[in-house]
Amino acid sequence: MFQNLKIGRKLVLQGVGYIKPVRQLLHDMQKHQVAFLSGAAEAAALENQIVEDLRSIQEVDARYGKELKTTHGLAGLTEKWASTKSLILRNSSSSKPENINLMSDDIVGKSILPLIIQAGNTSNLSLDPDPDSYYAMDTVITKLPELGQMIEQATAHSIELILTRENSESKKQLISFILARIEPALETINNGLQTALNENPSLRGKLPAPIRTHIEAVKAFDDMLRRQVLDAGPSDFAKVDLKSVTANGLKTLDSNYALYDASVGVLDDLLANRVGRFNQRRAFSLLIAGISILITLLFIASIGRSISKPLAELTEVTDRINKGDLGTPADIDRHDEIGQLAGAINRLQKTLRGDSKMKAAA
């Protein structure tokens, strides 16, 4: 049983260890999309960082990929990024905002997010029964990555709208739809983390500040896009500050992953404490088992001595009888089978002694 529990704990920790570098790739990929779209100088540096992120994930996958069954998904992600760089990022005729957004949505939605979920499922993180760590886990595996994707999509499509200078109602409806999804998603995250706080008051010094900061950042982001993009008329797009929209989107993404990192830290602490408690319980159980075995051995030894000692005495008495000593009876006062045997030997000794006297008198 302990071995199975130990393997389960090991898998959970592997899942957390795998998710961390994937989270970094997700953040850098989303920042790269926004920077590349807006023509920011940071795009080239972020592209190099993505290569480093993939290398870090490959190193972790070499250790845990077999157990977590993530190797195939990571290979597909790596191949998809290589194709994207050659087909879109390096090809000016294909580097239209719409193509870039489609590429990013495909990589993130079909490769990176599923990789996080795969690691969470196969490591049994998603089966955590304790409310505090369950909600922290759910925030890390699904809720915050999905919210980050919505923030990135709203920013990217707003930049696309500004760059094309089109007052496209269909694009505005898409942005409005994304913003409408952000609010309930943020509320779900807040409710889940608040439940974790209620279940475990020790977390209250670690999560409330990042939660408040992110709620404020998302609300400011939503207000900015509605005022500057959704409410803009045909003649207003030339006046929209692209840098301001880009900076606000990136700031909100950073706030999302600051809360993500705080949640991962909390999850790390909860799992470490749980492993510590598990080890303590295991040590205590082994101690109890050891004491039980020792008591059993002592009991067996005591029973053995209680049998072997009188048997040795009876053997000695029978040897003396065999040598003609009929005057020393067995001194055993017991009411069990050994006592009955001692009584029988003493009676035999008495009978032999009587026969010996009769022979001597004759």
C-alpha positions as CSV (number, residue, x, y, z in Angstrom):
1,M,0.0,0.0,0.0
2,F,2.8,2.4,1.0
3,Q,4.6,1.7,-2.3
4,N,1.5,2.6,-4.3
5,L,1.0,5.8,-2.4
6,K,4.6,6.7,-2.8
7,I,4.4,6.2,-6.6
8,G,1.2,8.4,-6.6
9,R,2.9,11.2,-4.8
10,K,5.9,11.0,-7.1
11,L,3.6,11.3,-10.2
12,V,1.9,14.3,-8.7
13,L,5.2,16.1,-8.1
14,Q,6.3,15.2,-11.6
15,G,3.1,16.8,-13.0
16,V,3.8,20.1,-11.2
17,G,7.5,20.0,-12.3
18,Y,6.4,19.4,-16.0
19,I,3.8,22.2,-16.0
20,K,6.1,24.9,-14.8
21,P,8.2,25.2,-18.0
22,V,5.1,24.8,-20.2
23,R,3.6,27.7,-18.4
24,Q,6.6,29.8,-19.3
25,L,6.3,28.8,-23.0
26,L,2.6,29.7,-23.0
27,H,3.3,33.2,-21.6
28,D,6.2,33.8,-24.0
29,M,4.2,32.5,-26.9
30,Q,1.3,34.9,-26.1
31,K,3.7,37.9,-25.6
32,H,5.4,37.1,-28.8
33,Q,2.2,37.1,-30.8
34,V,1.2,40.6,-29.4
35,A,4.7,42.0,-29.9
36,F,5.0,40.5,-33.4
37,L,1.7,41.9,-34.5
38,S,2.4,45.4,-33.2
39,G,5.9,45.4,-34.6
40,A,7.5,45.7,-31.1
41,A,11.3,45.2,-30.9
42,E,10.8,42.6,-28.2
43,A,9.4,40.1,-30.8
44,A,12.9,38.8,-31.8
45,A,14.1,38.3,-28.2
46,L,10.8,36.5,-27.4
47,E,11.3,34.2,-30.4
48,N,14.7,33.2,-29.0
49,Q,13.2,32.8,-25.6
50,I,10.6,30.4,-27.0
51,V,13.4,28.2,-28.4
52,E,14.9,28.1,-24.8
53,D,11.5,27.3,-23.4
54,L,11.0,24.4,-25.7
55,R,14.5,23.1,-24.8
56,S,13.6,23.3,-21.1
57,I,10.4,21.4,-21.7
58,Q,12.3,18.7,-23.6
59,E,14.7,18.3,-20.7
60,V,11.8,17.8,-18.3
61,D,10.1,15.5,-20.8
62,A,13.3,13.3,-21.0
63,R,12.8,12.6,-17.2
64,Y,9.0,12.5,-16.9
65,G,7.6,12.1,-20.4
66,K,7.3,8.3,-20.3
67,E,5.2,8.3,-17.1
68,L,3.2,11.4,-18.1
69,K,2.7,10.4,-21.8
70,T,3.6,13.8,-23.0
71,T,6.4,13.1,-25.4
72,H,4.2,12.8,-28.5
73,G,2.4,16.0,-27.8
74,L,5.6,17.9,-27.2
75,A,7.0,16.6,-30.5
76,G,3.9,17.9,-32.3
77,L,4.2,21.3,-30.6
78,T,7.9,21.6,-31.6
79,E,7.2,20.7,-35.2
80,K,4.2,23.1,-35.4
81,W,6.4,26.0,-34.0
82,A,9.1,25.2,-36.6
83,S,6.5,25.2,-39.4
84,T,5.0,28.5,-38.2
85,K,8.3,30.2,-38.2
86,S,9.1,29.2,-41.7
87,L,5.7,29.7,-43.2
88,I,4.5,32.8,-41.5
89,L,7.0,34.6,-39.4
90,R,9.7,34.4,-42.1
91,N,7.3,35.0,-45.0
92,S,6.2,38.7,-45.3
93,S,3.4,37.8,-47.8
94,S,1.9,35.4,-45.1
95,S,2.6,37.7,-42.1
96,K,-0.9,39.2,-42.2
97,P,-2.4,39.9,-38.7
98,E,-5.2,37.4,-39.4
99,N,-2.7,34.6,-40.3
100,I,-0.6,35.3,-37.3
101,N,-3.7,35.2,-35.0
102,L,-4.8,31.9,-36.5
103,M,-1.3,30.5,-36.1
104,S,-1.1,31.5,-32.4
105,D,-4.6,30.2,-31.6
106,D,-3.7,26.8,-33.2
107,I,-0.4,26.4,-31.3
108,V,-1.8,27.5,-28.0
109,G,-5.3,26.0,-28.2
110,K,-4.3,22.7,-29.8
111,S,-0.8,22.0,-28.5
112,I,0.2,24.0,-25.4
113,L,-3.0,23.9,-23.4
114,P,-3.6,20.2,-24.1
115,L,0.0,19.5,-23.0
116,I,-0.7,21.1,-19.6
117,I,-3.9,19.2,-19.3
118,Q,-2.2,15.9,-20.3
119,A,0.5,16.4,-17.6
120,G,-2.2,17.2,-15.1
121,N,-4.3,14.2,-15.9
122,T,-1.6,11.5,-16.1
123,S,0.1,12.8,-12.9
124,N,-3.3,12.5,-11.1
125,L,-3.2,16.2,-10.2
126,S,-6.7,16.5,-11.5
127,L,-7.9,13.8,-9.1
128,D,-6.7,15.6,-6.0
129,P,-9.4,15.0,-3.3
130,D,-8.5,17.9,-0.9
131,P,-10.4,21.1,-1.6
132,D,-7.5,23.5,-1.0
133,S,-5.1,21.9,-3.4
134,Y,-7.8,20.8,-5.8
135,Y,-8.8,24.5,-6.5
136,A,-5.2,25.6,-6.7
137,M,-4.6,22.7,-9.1
138,D,-7.6,23.5,-11.2
139,T,-6.5,27.1,-11.4
140,V,-3.1,26.1,-12.6
141,I,-4.1,23.4,-15.1
142,T,-7.1,24.9,-16.8
143,K,-8.6,28.1,-15.5
144,L,-5.6,30.6,-15.7
145,P,-4.1,29.2,-18.9
146,E,-7.6,29.6,-20.6
147,L,-8.0,33.1,-19.2
148,G,-4.6,34.0,-20.4
149,Q,-5.6,32.8,-23.9
150,M,-8.7,35.0,-23.8
151,I,-6.7,38.0,-22.8
152,E,-4.2,37.4,-25.6
153,Q,-6.9,36.8,-28.2
154,A,-8.8,40.0,-27.2
155,T,-5.5,42.0,-27.4
156,A,-4.4,40.4,-30.7
157,H,-7.7,40.8,-32.5
158,S,-7.9,44.5,-31.3
159,I,-4.4,45.1,-32.7
160,E,-5.5,43.4,-36.0
161,L,-8.5,45.7,-36.1
162,I,-6.3,48.8,-35.5
163,L,-3.7,47.8,-38.1
164,T,-6.2,47.1,-40.8
165,R,-8.0,50.3,-40.1
166,E,-11.3,48.6,-40.7
167,N,-14.4,49.2,-38.8
168,S,-15.4,45.6,-39.1
169,E,-18.5,44.8,-37.1
170,S,-17.7,41.0,-37.3
171,K,-14.3,41.6,-35.7
172,K,-15.8,43.8,-33.1
173,Q,-18.4,41.2,-32.3
174,L,-15.6,38.6,-31.9
175,I,-13.7,40.9,-29.4
176,S,-16.9,41.6,-27.6
177,F,-17.6,37.9,-27.3
178,I,-14.1,37.2,-25.9
179,L,-14.5,40.0,-23.3
180,A,-17.9,38.6,-22.4
181,R,-16.2,35.2,-21.6
182,I,-13.4,36.8,-19.6
183,E,-15.6,38.1,-16.8
184,P,-17.2,34.8,-15.8
185,A,-13.9,33.0,-16.2
186,L,-12.3,35.4,-13.8
187,E,-15.2,35.0,-11.4
188,T,-14.8,31.3,-11.5
189,I,-11.1,31.5,-10.7
190,N,-11.8,34.0,-7.8
191,N,-14.5,31.7,-6.4
192,G,-12.3,28.6,-6.6
193,L,-9.3,30.3,-4.9
194,Q,-11.6,31.8,-2.3
195,T,-12.8,28.3,-1.5
196,A,-9.2,27.1,-1.2
197,L,-8.6,30.0,1.3
198,N,-11.6,29.1,3.3
199,E,-10.6,25.5,3.4
200,N,-7.0,26.4,4.4
201,P,-6.6,29.7,6.3
202,S,-2.8,29.4,6.1
203,L,-3.1,30.5,2.4
204,R,-4.6,33.8,3.3
205,G,-1.2,35.5,3.3
206,K,-0.2,34.2,-0.2
207,L,-3.2,34.6,-2.5
208,P,-5.5,37.6,-1.7
209,A,-3.1,40.3,-3.0
210,P,-2.4,38.6,-6.4
211,I,-6.1,37.9,-6.8
212,R,-7.1,41.5,-6.2
213,T,-4.3,42.8,-8.5
214,H,-5.5,40.6,-11.3
215,I,-9.2,41.4,-10.9
216,E,-8.3,45.1,-11.1
217,A,-6.0,44.6,-14.1
218,V,-8.6,42.6,-16.1
219,K,-11.3,45.1,-15.3
220,A,-9.0,48.0,-16.5
221,F,-8.2,45.9,-19.6
222,D,-11.8,45.3,-20.4
223,D,-12.7,49.0,-20.0
224,M,-9.8,50.1,-22.2
225,L,-10.7,47.8,-25.1
226,R,-14.4,48.8,-24.9
227,R,-13.6,52.5,-24.9
228,Q,-10.7,52.6,-27.4
229,V,-11.7,49.7,-29.8
230,L,-15.3,48.6,-29.6
231,D,-16.7,52.1,-29.3
232,A,-14.4,53.5,-32.0
233,G,-16.1,54.6,-35.2
234,P,-14.6,54.5,-38.8
235,S,-12.7,57.8,-38.3
236,D,-11.5,57.0,-34.8
237,F,-9.1,54.1,-35.6
238,A,-6.4,56.4,-36.9
239,K,-6.4,58.0,-33.4
240,V,-6.3,54.8,-31.4
241,D,-2.9,54.4,-29.6
242,L,-1.6,51.0,-30.7
243,K,1.3,51.1,-28.2
244,S,-1.2,51.8,-25.4
245,V,-3.4,48.9,-26.4
246,T,-0.4,46.6,-26.7
247,A,1.1,47.7,-23.4
248,N,-2.2,47.2,-21.6
249,G,-2.6,43.7,-23.1
250,L,0.9,42.7,-22.1
251,K,0.4,44.1,-18.6
252,T,-2.8,42.1,-18.1
253,L,-1.1,39.0,-19.4
254,D,1.7,39.5,-16.9
255,S,-0.8,40.0,-14.1
256,N,-2.5,36.7,-15.2
257,Y,0.8,34.8,-14.9
258,A,1.7,36.5,-11.6
259,L,-1.5,35.0,-10.2
260,Y,-0.6,31.7,-11.9
261,D,2.9,31.7,-10.3
262,A,1.3,32.5,-6.9
263,S,-1.1,29.6,-7.3
264,V,1.7,27.2,-8.4
265,G,3.7,28.3,-5.3
266,V,0.7,27.5,-3.1
267,L,0.2,24.2,-4.8
268,D,3.9,23.4,-4.3
269,D,3.5,24.1,-0.6
270,L,0.3,22.1,-0.2
271,L,1.8,19.1,-1.9
272,A,5.1,19.4,0.0
273,N,3.1,19.5,3.3
274,R,1.0,16.6,2.2
275,V,4.0,14.5,1.3
276,G,5.5,15.5,4.7
277,R,2.4,14.4,6.5
278,F,2.3,11.2,4.4
279,N,6.0,10.4,5.4
280,Q,5.2,11.1,9.0
281,R,2.2,8.8,8.9
282,R,4.2,6.1,7.1
283,A,7.0,6.4,9.7
284,F,4.5,6.2,12.6
285,S,2.8,3.2,11.0
286,L,6.1,1.5,10.5
287,L,7.0,2.2,14.1
288,I,3.7,0.7,15.3
289,A,4.2,-2.3,13.0
290,G,7.8,-2.7,14.4
291,I,6.6,-2.5,18.0
292,S,3.8,-5.0,17.2
293,I,6.3,-7.4,15.6
294,L,8.6,-7.0,18.6
295,I,5.8,-7.7,21.1
296,T,4.8,-10.7,19.0
297,L,8.3,-12.1,19.0
298,L,8.6,-11.5,22.8
299,F,5.3,-13.2,23.3
300,I,6.4,-16.2,21.2
301,A,9.8,-16.3,23.0
302,S,7.9,-16.2,26.3
303,I,5.7,-19.1,25.3
304,G,8.7,-21.0,24.0
305,R,10.5,-20.5,27.4
306,S,7.4,-21.5,29.3
307,I,7.3,-24.8,27.3
308,S,11.0,-25.5,26.9
309,K,12.0,-25.0,30.5
310,P,9.6,-27.5,32.1
311,L,10.2,-30.0,29.3
312,A,14.0,-29.7,30.0
313,E,13.2,-30.4,33.7
314,L,11.0,-33.4,32.9
315,T,13.8,-34.7,30.6
316,E,16.2,-34.3,33.5
317,V,13.9,-36.2,35.9
318,T,13.4,-39.1,33.4
319,D,17.2,-39.3,33.0
320,R,17.6,-39.6,36.8
321,I,14.9,-42.2,36.9
322,N,16.7,-44.1,34.2
323,K,19.8,-44.0,36.3
324,G,18.0,-45.2,39.4
325,D,17.4,-42.0,41.2
326,L,13.8,-42.3,42.4
327,G,13.9,-39.7,45.2
328,T,13.8,-36.4,43.3
329,P,10.3,-35.7,41.8
330,A,9.6,-33.1,39.1
331,D,8.8,-29.8,40.8
332,I,6.3,-28.5,38.3
333,D,3.0,-27.0,39.5
334,R,1.0,-26.4,36.4
335,H,-2.6,-27.3,35.3
336,D,-2.0,-27.8,31.6
337,E,-0.7,-30.8,29.6
338,I,2.8,-30.3,30.9
339,G,1.6,-30.3,34.5
340,Q,-0.3,-33.5,33.7
341,L,2.8,-35.1,32.2
342,A,4.9,-34.1,35.3
343,G,2.2,-35.6,37.5
344,A,2.3,-38.8,35.5
345,I,6.1,-39.0,35.8
346,N,6.0,-38.4,39.6
347,R,3.4,-41.1,40.0
348,L,5.5,-43.5,37.9
349,Q,8.5,-42.6,40.0
350,K,6.5,-43.2,43.2
351,T,5.4,-46.6,41.8
352,L,8.9,-47.6,40.9
353,R,10.1,-46.5,44.4
354,G,7.4,-48.7,46.0
355,D,8.3,-51.7,43.8
356,S,12.0,-51.2,44.7
357,K,11.2,-51.3,48.5
358,M,9.1,-54.5,48.1
359,K,11.9,-56.2,46.2
360,A,14.4,-55.1,48.9
361,A,12.1,-56.5,51.7
362,A,11.7,-59.8,49.9
